[in-house]
Structures are given as C-alpha cells and as structure tokens.
Amino acid sequence: MPAPNADMDHAEAGQTCRRVLDAIGGAVVADDRFLEGVLTGVLAQGHVLLEDVPGTGKTLTARSFADALGLSFSRIQFTPDLLPADITGSNVYDEESGAFEFAPGPVFANVVLADEINRAPPKTQAALLEAMGEKQVTVDGETHPLPEPFFVIATQNPIEQEGTFGLPEAQRDRFVLTLAMGYPDFDDERTLIDRRADRTAQTPSVGQVVDGDVVSELQAAAETVAVDGKLRDYVVELGRATREDDRVEVGVSPRGVQRLFEASRAAAALAGRSYVVPDDVRGVVPGTFAHRLVLTTEAEVRGVRPETVVQDVLDRVSVPAVDRSQDGRAERQ
C-alpha cells in the first residue's frame, strides 16, 4: 500500500476516487452516478441517507465502500425495541476491578450502516443524532469521541411506513445527501441473476484500494477547492429560492445551503479539479435539497414531490457565467 501523501493535489484525488469507484463498481450493481454520490458524501465529511426499496444492494454498497477505503465497518439493524445503549454502548461493571468500564457500541466504527433507521423510536434516533452531528457519544454524562473518519450510511424504505417513526427535521438535516439506487436496468438485473445461479459462488467483495489515512487526505483536498464568488452567490440564491416557493412550508435551512457548498467542492475534487463549475453545483442540488423541504399540506394533497420543487428552483434561478480562464482560482476565504 503506497504511503499517504500529506499534500494530495486535486488531480491525484480525482484519480484515487476513480480507482475506488471502479473497484466498488465491480461488486455493486449500481449506476455510476449513485456511487459517485456516496463518495461525494464521504469527501464532504457528511452522511448519506439511502431511500429505496429492499433488495437493491444498499448493504453491499456500504460494506464495499468501507472495504475499498480501508475503514472499519459496522451494521446496526434498527428495530422498534432498539435502545440508545444498543447503539452507543454502556458502562459495564467489571468484577475484577470493581469498577464500571465503558463497553463501546456498534457506532464505534469508521463506516456505520444504520439499516432501516426510521424503524427505531425517536429516543434511539436522538442517540445517533449526537454521533452524526458531534462525532461523539455521551453515556452517563461522560463523552466518548468516535473514530476518525466517521461516516453514517442510513437506509429507509420510502414505501412501507407501517411501524416506522419519521425522521425529525433536525436529523434529516444532518445528511449531506439523500440518494436512491433505483431499479437496475435489464443488463444489470441479468447480472444479478447470473450471480445467483451459482449457489456456491461467494458474494462479490471489494479489496482494499487505499489506506484509511487517505480518506482524510481526500477530504482535505475537497476543502481546498476554489469556489468563485458568483457561484457562492448562486448557492445562496438556490437555497433562498426554496423558501419563496408557495408549495413549501419550510425551505432549505442555512445548514443545508452550507452542505450544498461542501458537496459542490467534493464533487469537483472527485472530478480531479481544483475549482467548482456550475455543473458541480447543479449535479448535487437534488440530493442535497429535496430531503430538507417540508411541503405545505395543500401541496402534499396535490401529490407534489420535493424533487419537483427542487427542479423548478434549478430552472428558475439563473446560472452564473464563471470565468475559467484562470482555472477557477477564485475566492478561497
């Protein structure tokens, strides 16, 4: 494994991301844009919510990213009887020492798959909220830091709502992106059948592509991507436009606008560029904004979808003309 590069440039970051995506794409039957979306969330130092029907490969996706990036992995199956301590861990009495010692829960991993997160009660969801927002957990008044990097991939079924607890707005806002794998096309679904035909074949797996330390370098590369002042205005205008739509009761929060900025820089880094272009912003707007919108009751009755509102906002807000003659060496403050 090559030694980590403390000063990874953007071209190298893009090449590294492509190697990771190619490796994962060999095991996970999914659209390349979906896999790029998940990796964008990693580079943006955020978390990703996968909303899709069962059987599309969400668990394999999460495990494959952990394996390819050389990170530890943990899967938590959320159920109605899941307690906060089942996630965070608890203090356990040690008979030999005569004292209580902290036993870490499954959240202590680099990549945590929160499977069917909306099946857990609000109190348990709140325990995960602290982990996602602060990268730490508090048990009996004592704070325990989580490993770095820390990344949550949560899943929920958008169709079946019986026995579920809707995610509060504060928790939905913690996800930098919401993505959907969608149904595979004919060729991909045929590939799944061919794999299943051999019952003795092992489940496809991904080997380690980079050392875990490289993830921090990729994130650092995204942090140094330049964003022109006009594009910064564009990001703010898009967020404000969602609040002015009469179909929206609660628009994108200031945190959501910041997440769009971060995701845009991550998308540019993934592409191997040191600067953001308008297509970087437009490409991540749907995944960044849609899950943050609260529609009016009237709009919901009419069957309006948040994705439709976001697309209308993209069509309505003018795209700025950005001068690329200096390779986007724009404001870096």
TAGI-V839961 format. One record per backbone hydrogen bond with DSSP energy under -0.5 kcal/mol. NH is the residue of the N-H (numbers start at 1). CO is the residue of the C=O. E is the energy in kcal/mol with one decimal. If there is no record, write none. Layout:
nh;co;e
NH;CO;E
NH;CO;E
This chain:
nh;co;e
6;4;-0.7
8;5;-0.9
13;9;-2.2
14;10;-2.3
15;11;-2.1
16;12;-2.6
17;13;-2.4
18;14;-2.0
19;15;-2.0
20;16;-2.1
21;17;-2.6
22;18;-2.6
23;19;-2.0
24;20;-2.3
25;21;-2.8
26;22;-0.9
26;23;-0.6
27;24;-1.6
28;24;-3.0
29;27;-0.5
30;28;-1.3
34;31;-0.6
35;31;-1.7
36;32;-2.4
37;33;-1.7
38;34;-1.9
39;35;-2.1
40;36;-2.2
41;37;-1.7
42;38;-1.6
43;39;-2.5
44;40;-2.0
45;42;-1.4
46;41;-2.5
47;174;-0.5
48;152;-2.2
49;177;-2.4
50;48;-0.5
50;154;-3.7
51;49;-0.7
51;179;-2.3
52;50;-0.7
52;156;-1.5
56;53;-0.6
61;57;-1.9
62;58;-2.1
63;59;-2.4
64;60;-2.3
65;61;-2.1
66;62;-1.9
67;63;-2.5
68;64;-2.8
69;65;-2.1
70;67;-1.1
71;66;-2.9
74;111;-2.1
76;113;-3.2
77;75;-0.5
78;76;-0.8
78;115;-2.4
82;79;-1.8
86;83;-1.1
87;83;-0.6
87;84;-1.5
88;84;-2.6
89;85;-1.8
90;103;-1.4
92;90;-0.5
92;101;-3.5
94;99;-2.8
95;93;-0.7
98;94;-2.2
99;94;-0.9
101;92;-3.1
103;90;-3.0
104;102;-0.7
105;88;-1.7
106;86;-0.6
107;87;-1.9
108;105;-1.8
109;107;-2.1
111;72;-2.3
112;110;-0.5
112;151;-2.6
113;74;-3.1
113;111;-0.5
114;112;-0.8
114;153;-1.9
115;76;-2.2
115;113;-1.1
117;114;-0.8
117;155;-2.2
119;116;-2.1
120;117;-1.3
124;121;-0.8
125;121;-2.1
126;122;-2.4
127;123;-1.1
128;124;-1.4
129;125;-1.8
130;126;-1.6
131;127;-1.2
132;128;-2.6
133;129;-2.7
134;130;-3.1
135;130;-0.6
135;131;-1.3
136;130;-0.6
137;144;-2.2
139;137;-0.5
139;142;-2.7
142;139;-1.9
144;137;-3.2
146;135;-2.1
151;110;-2.7
153;112;-2.7
154;48;-2.4
154;152;-0.6
155;114;-2.4
156;50;-2.0
158;156;-0.7
161;159;-0.7
164;161;-1.5
165;118;-4.4
166;164;-0.5
171;168;-0.7
172;168;-2.3
173;169;-2.3
174;171;-1.1
175;172;-1.2
176;47;-1.7
176;174;-0.5
177;47;-1.4
178;287;-2.1
179;49;-2.6
189;185;-2.6
190;186;-2.3
191;187;-1.8
192;188;-1.8
193;189;-1.7
194;190;-2.5
195;191;-2.2
196;192;-2.0
197;193;-1.5
198;194;-0.6
198;195;-0.7
199;197;-0.9
201;198;-1.3
209;68;-2.1
210;68;-2.0
214;211;-2.0
215;211;-0.5
215;212;-1.1
216;212;-0.6
217;213;-1.1
218;214;-2.5
219;215;-2.4
220;216;-2.1
221;217;-2.2
222;218;-1.9
223;219;-1.6
224;220;-0.8
224;221;-0.8
225;222;-1.3
226;274;-2.8
227;331;-1.2
232;228;-1.9
233;229;-2.1
234;230;-2.0
235;231;-2.3
236;232;-1.8
237;233;-2.9
238;234;-2.3
239;235;-1.7
240;236;-2.5
241;237;-2.0
242;238;-1.1
242;239;-0.5
243;239;-0.7
243;240;-0.6
244;240;-0.8
244;241;-0.5
245;242;-0.5
248;245;-1.9
249;294;-2.8
250;294;-2.0
257;253;-1.9
258;254;-2.1
259;255;-2.3
260;256;-1.9
261;257;-1.9
262;258;-2.5
263;259;-3.0
264;260;-2.2
265;261;-1.8
266;262;-2.2
267;263;-2.3
268;264;-1.8
269;265;-2.3
270;266;-2.5
271;267;-1.5
272;269;-1.5
273;268;-2.7
276;226;-2.0
280;277;-1.5
281;277;-1.2
282;278;-2.6
283;279;-2.1
284;280;-1.0
284;281;-0.9
285;281;-1.1
286;282;-0.6
288;284;-1.7
289;285;-2.9
290;286;-1.7
292;289;-2.0
293;289;-0.6
293;290;-1.1
294;250;-2.3
295;293;-0.6
296;247;-2.3
300;296;-2.2
301;297;-2.4
302;298;-1.9
303;300;-1.3
304;299;-2.6
308;305;-0.8
309;305;-1.6
310;306;-2.5
311;307;-2.2
312;308;-2.2
313;309;-2.2
314;310;-2.3
315;311;-2.1
316;312;-1.7
317;313;-2.4
322;320;-0.7
324;322;-0.6
327;324;-2.1
329;326;-1.4
330;328;-2.7
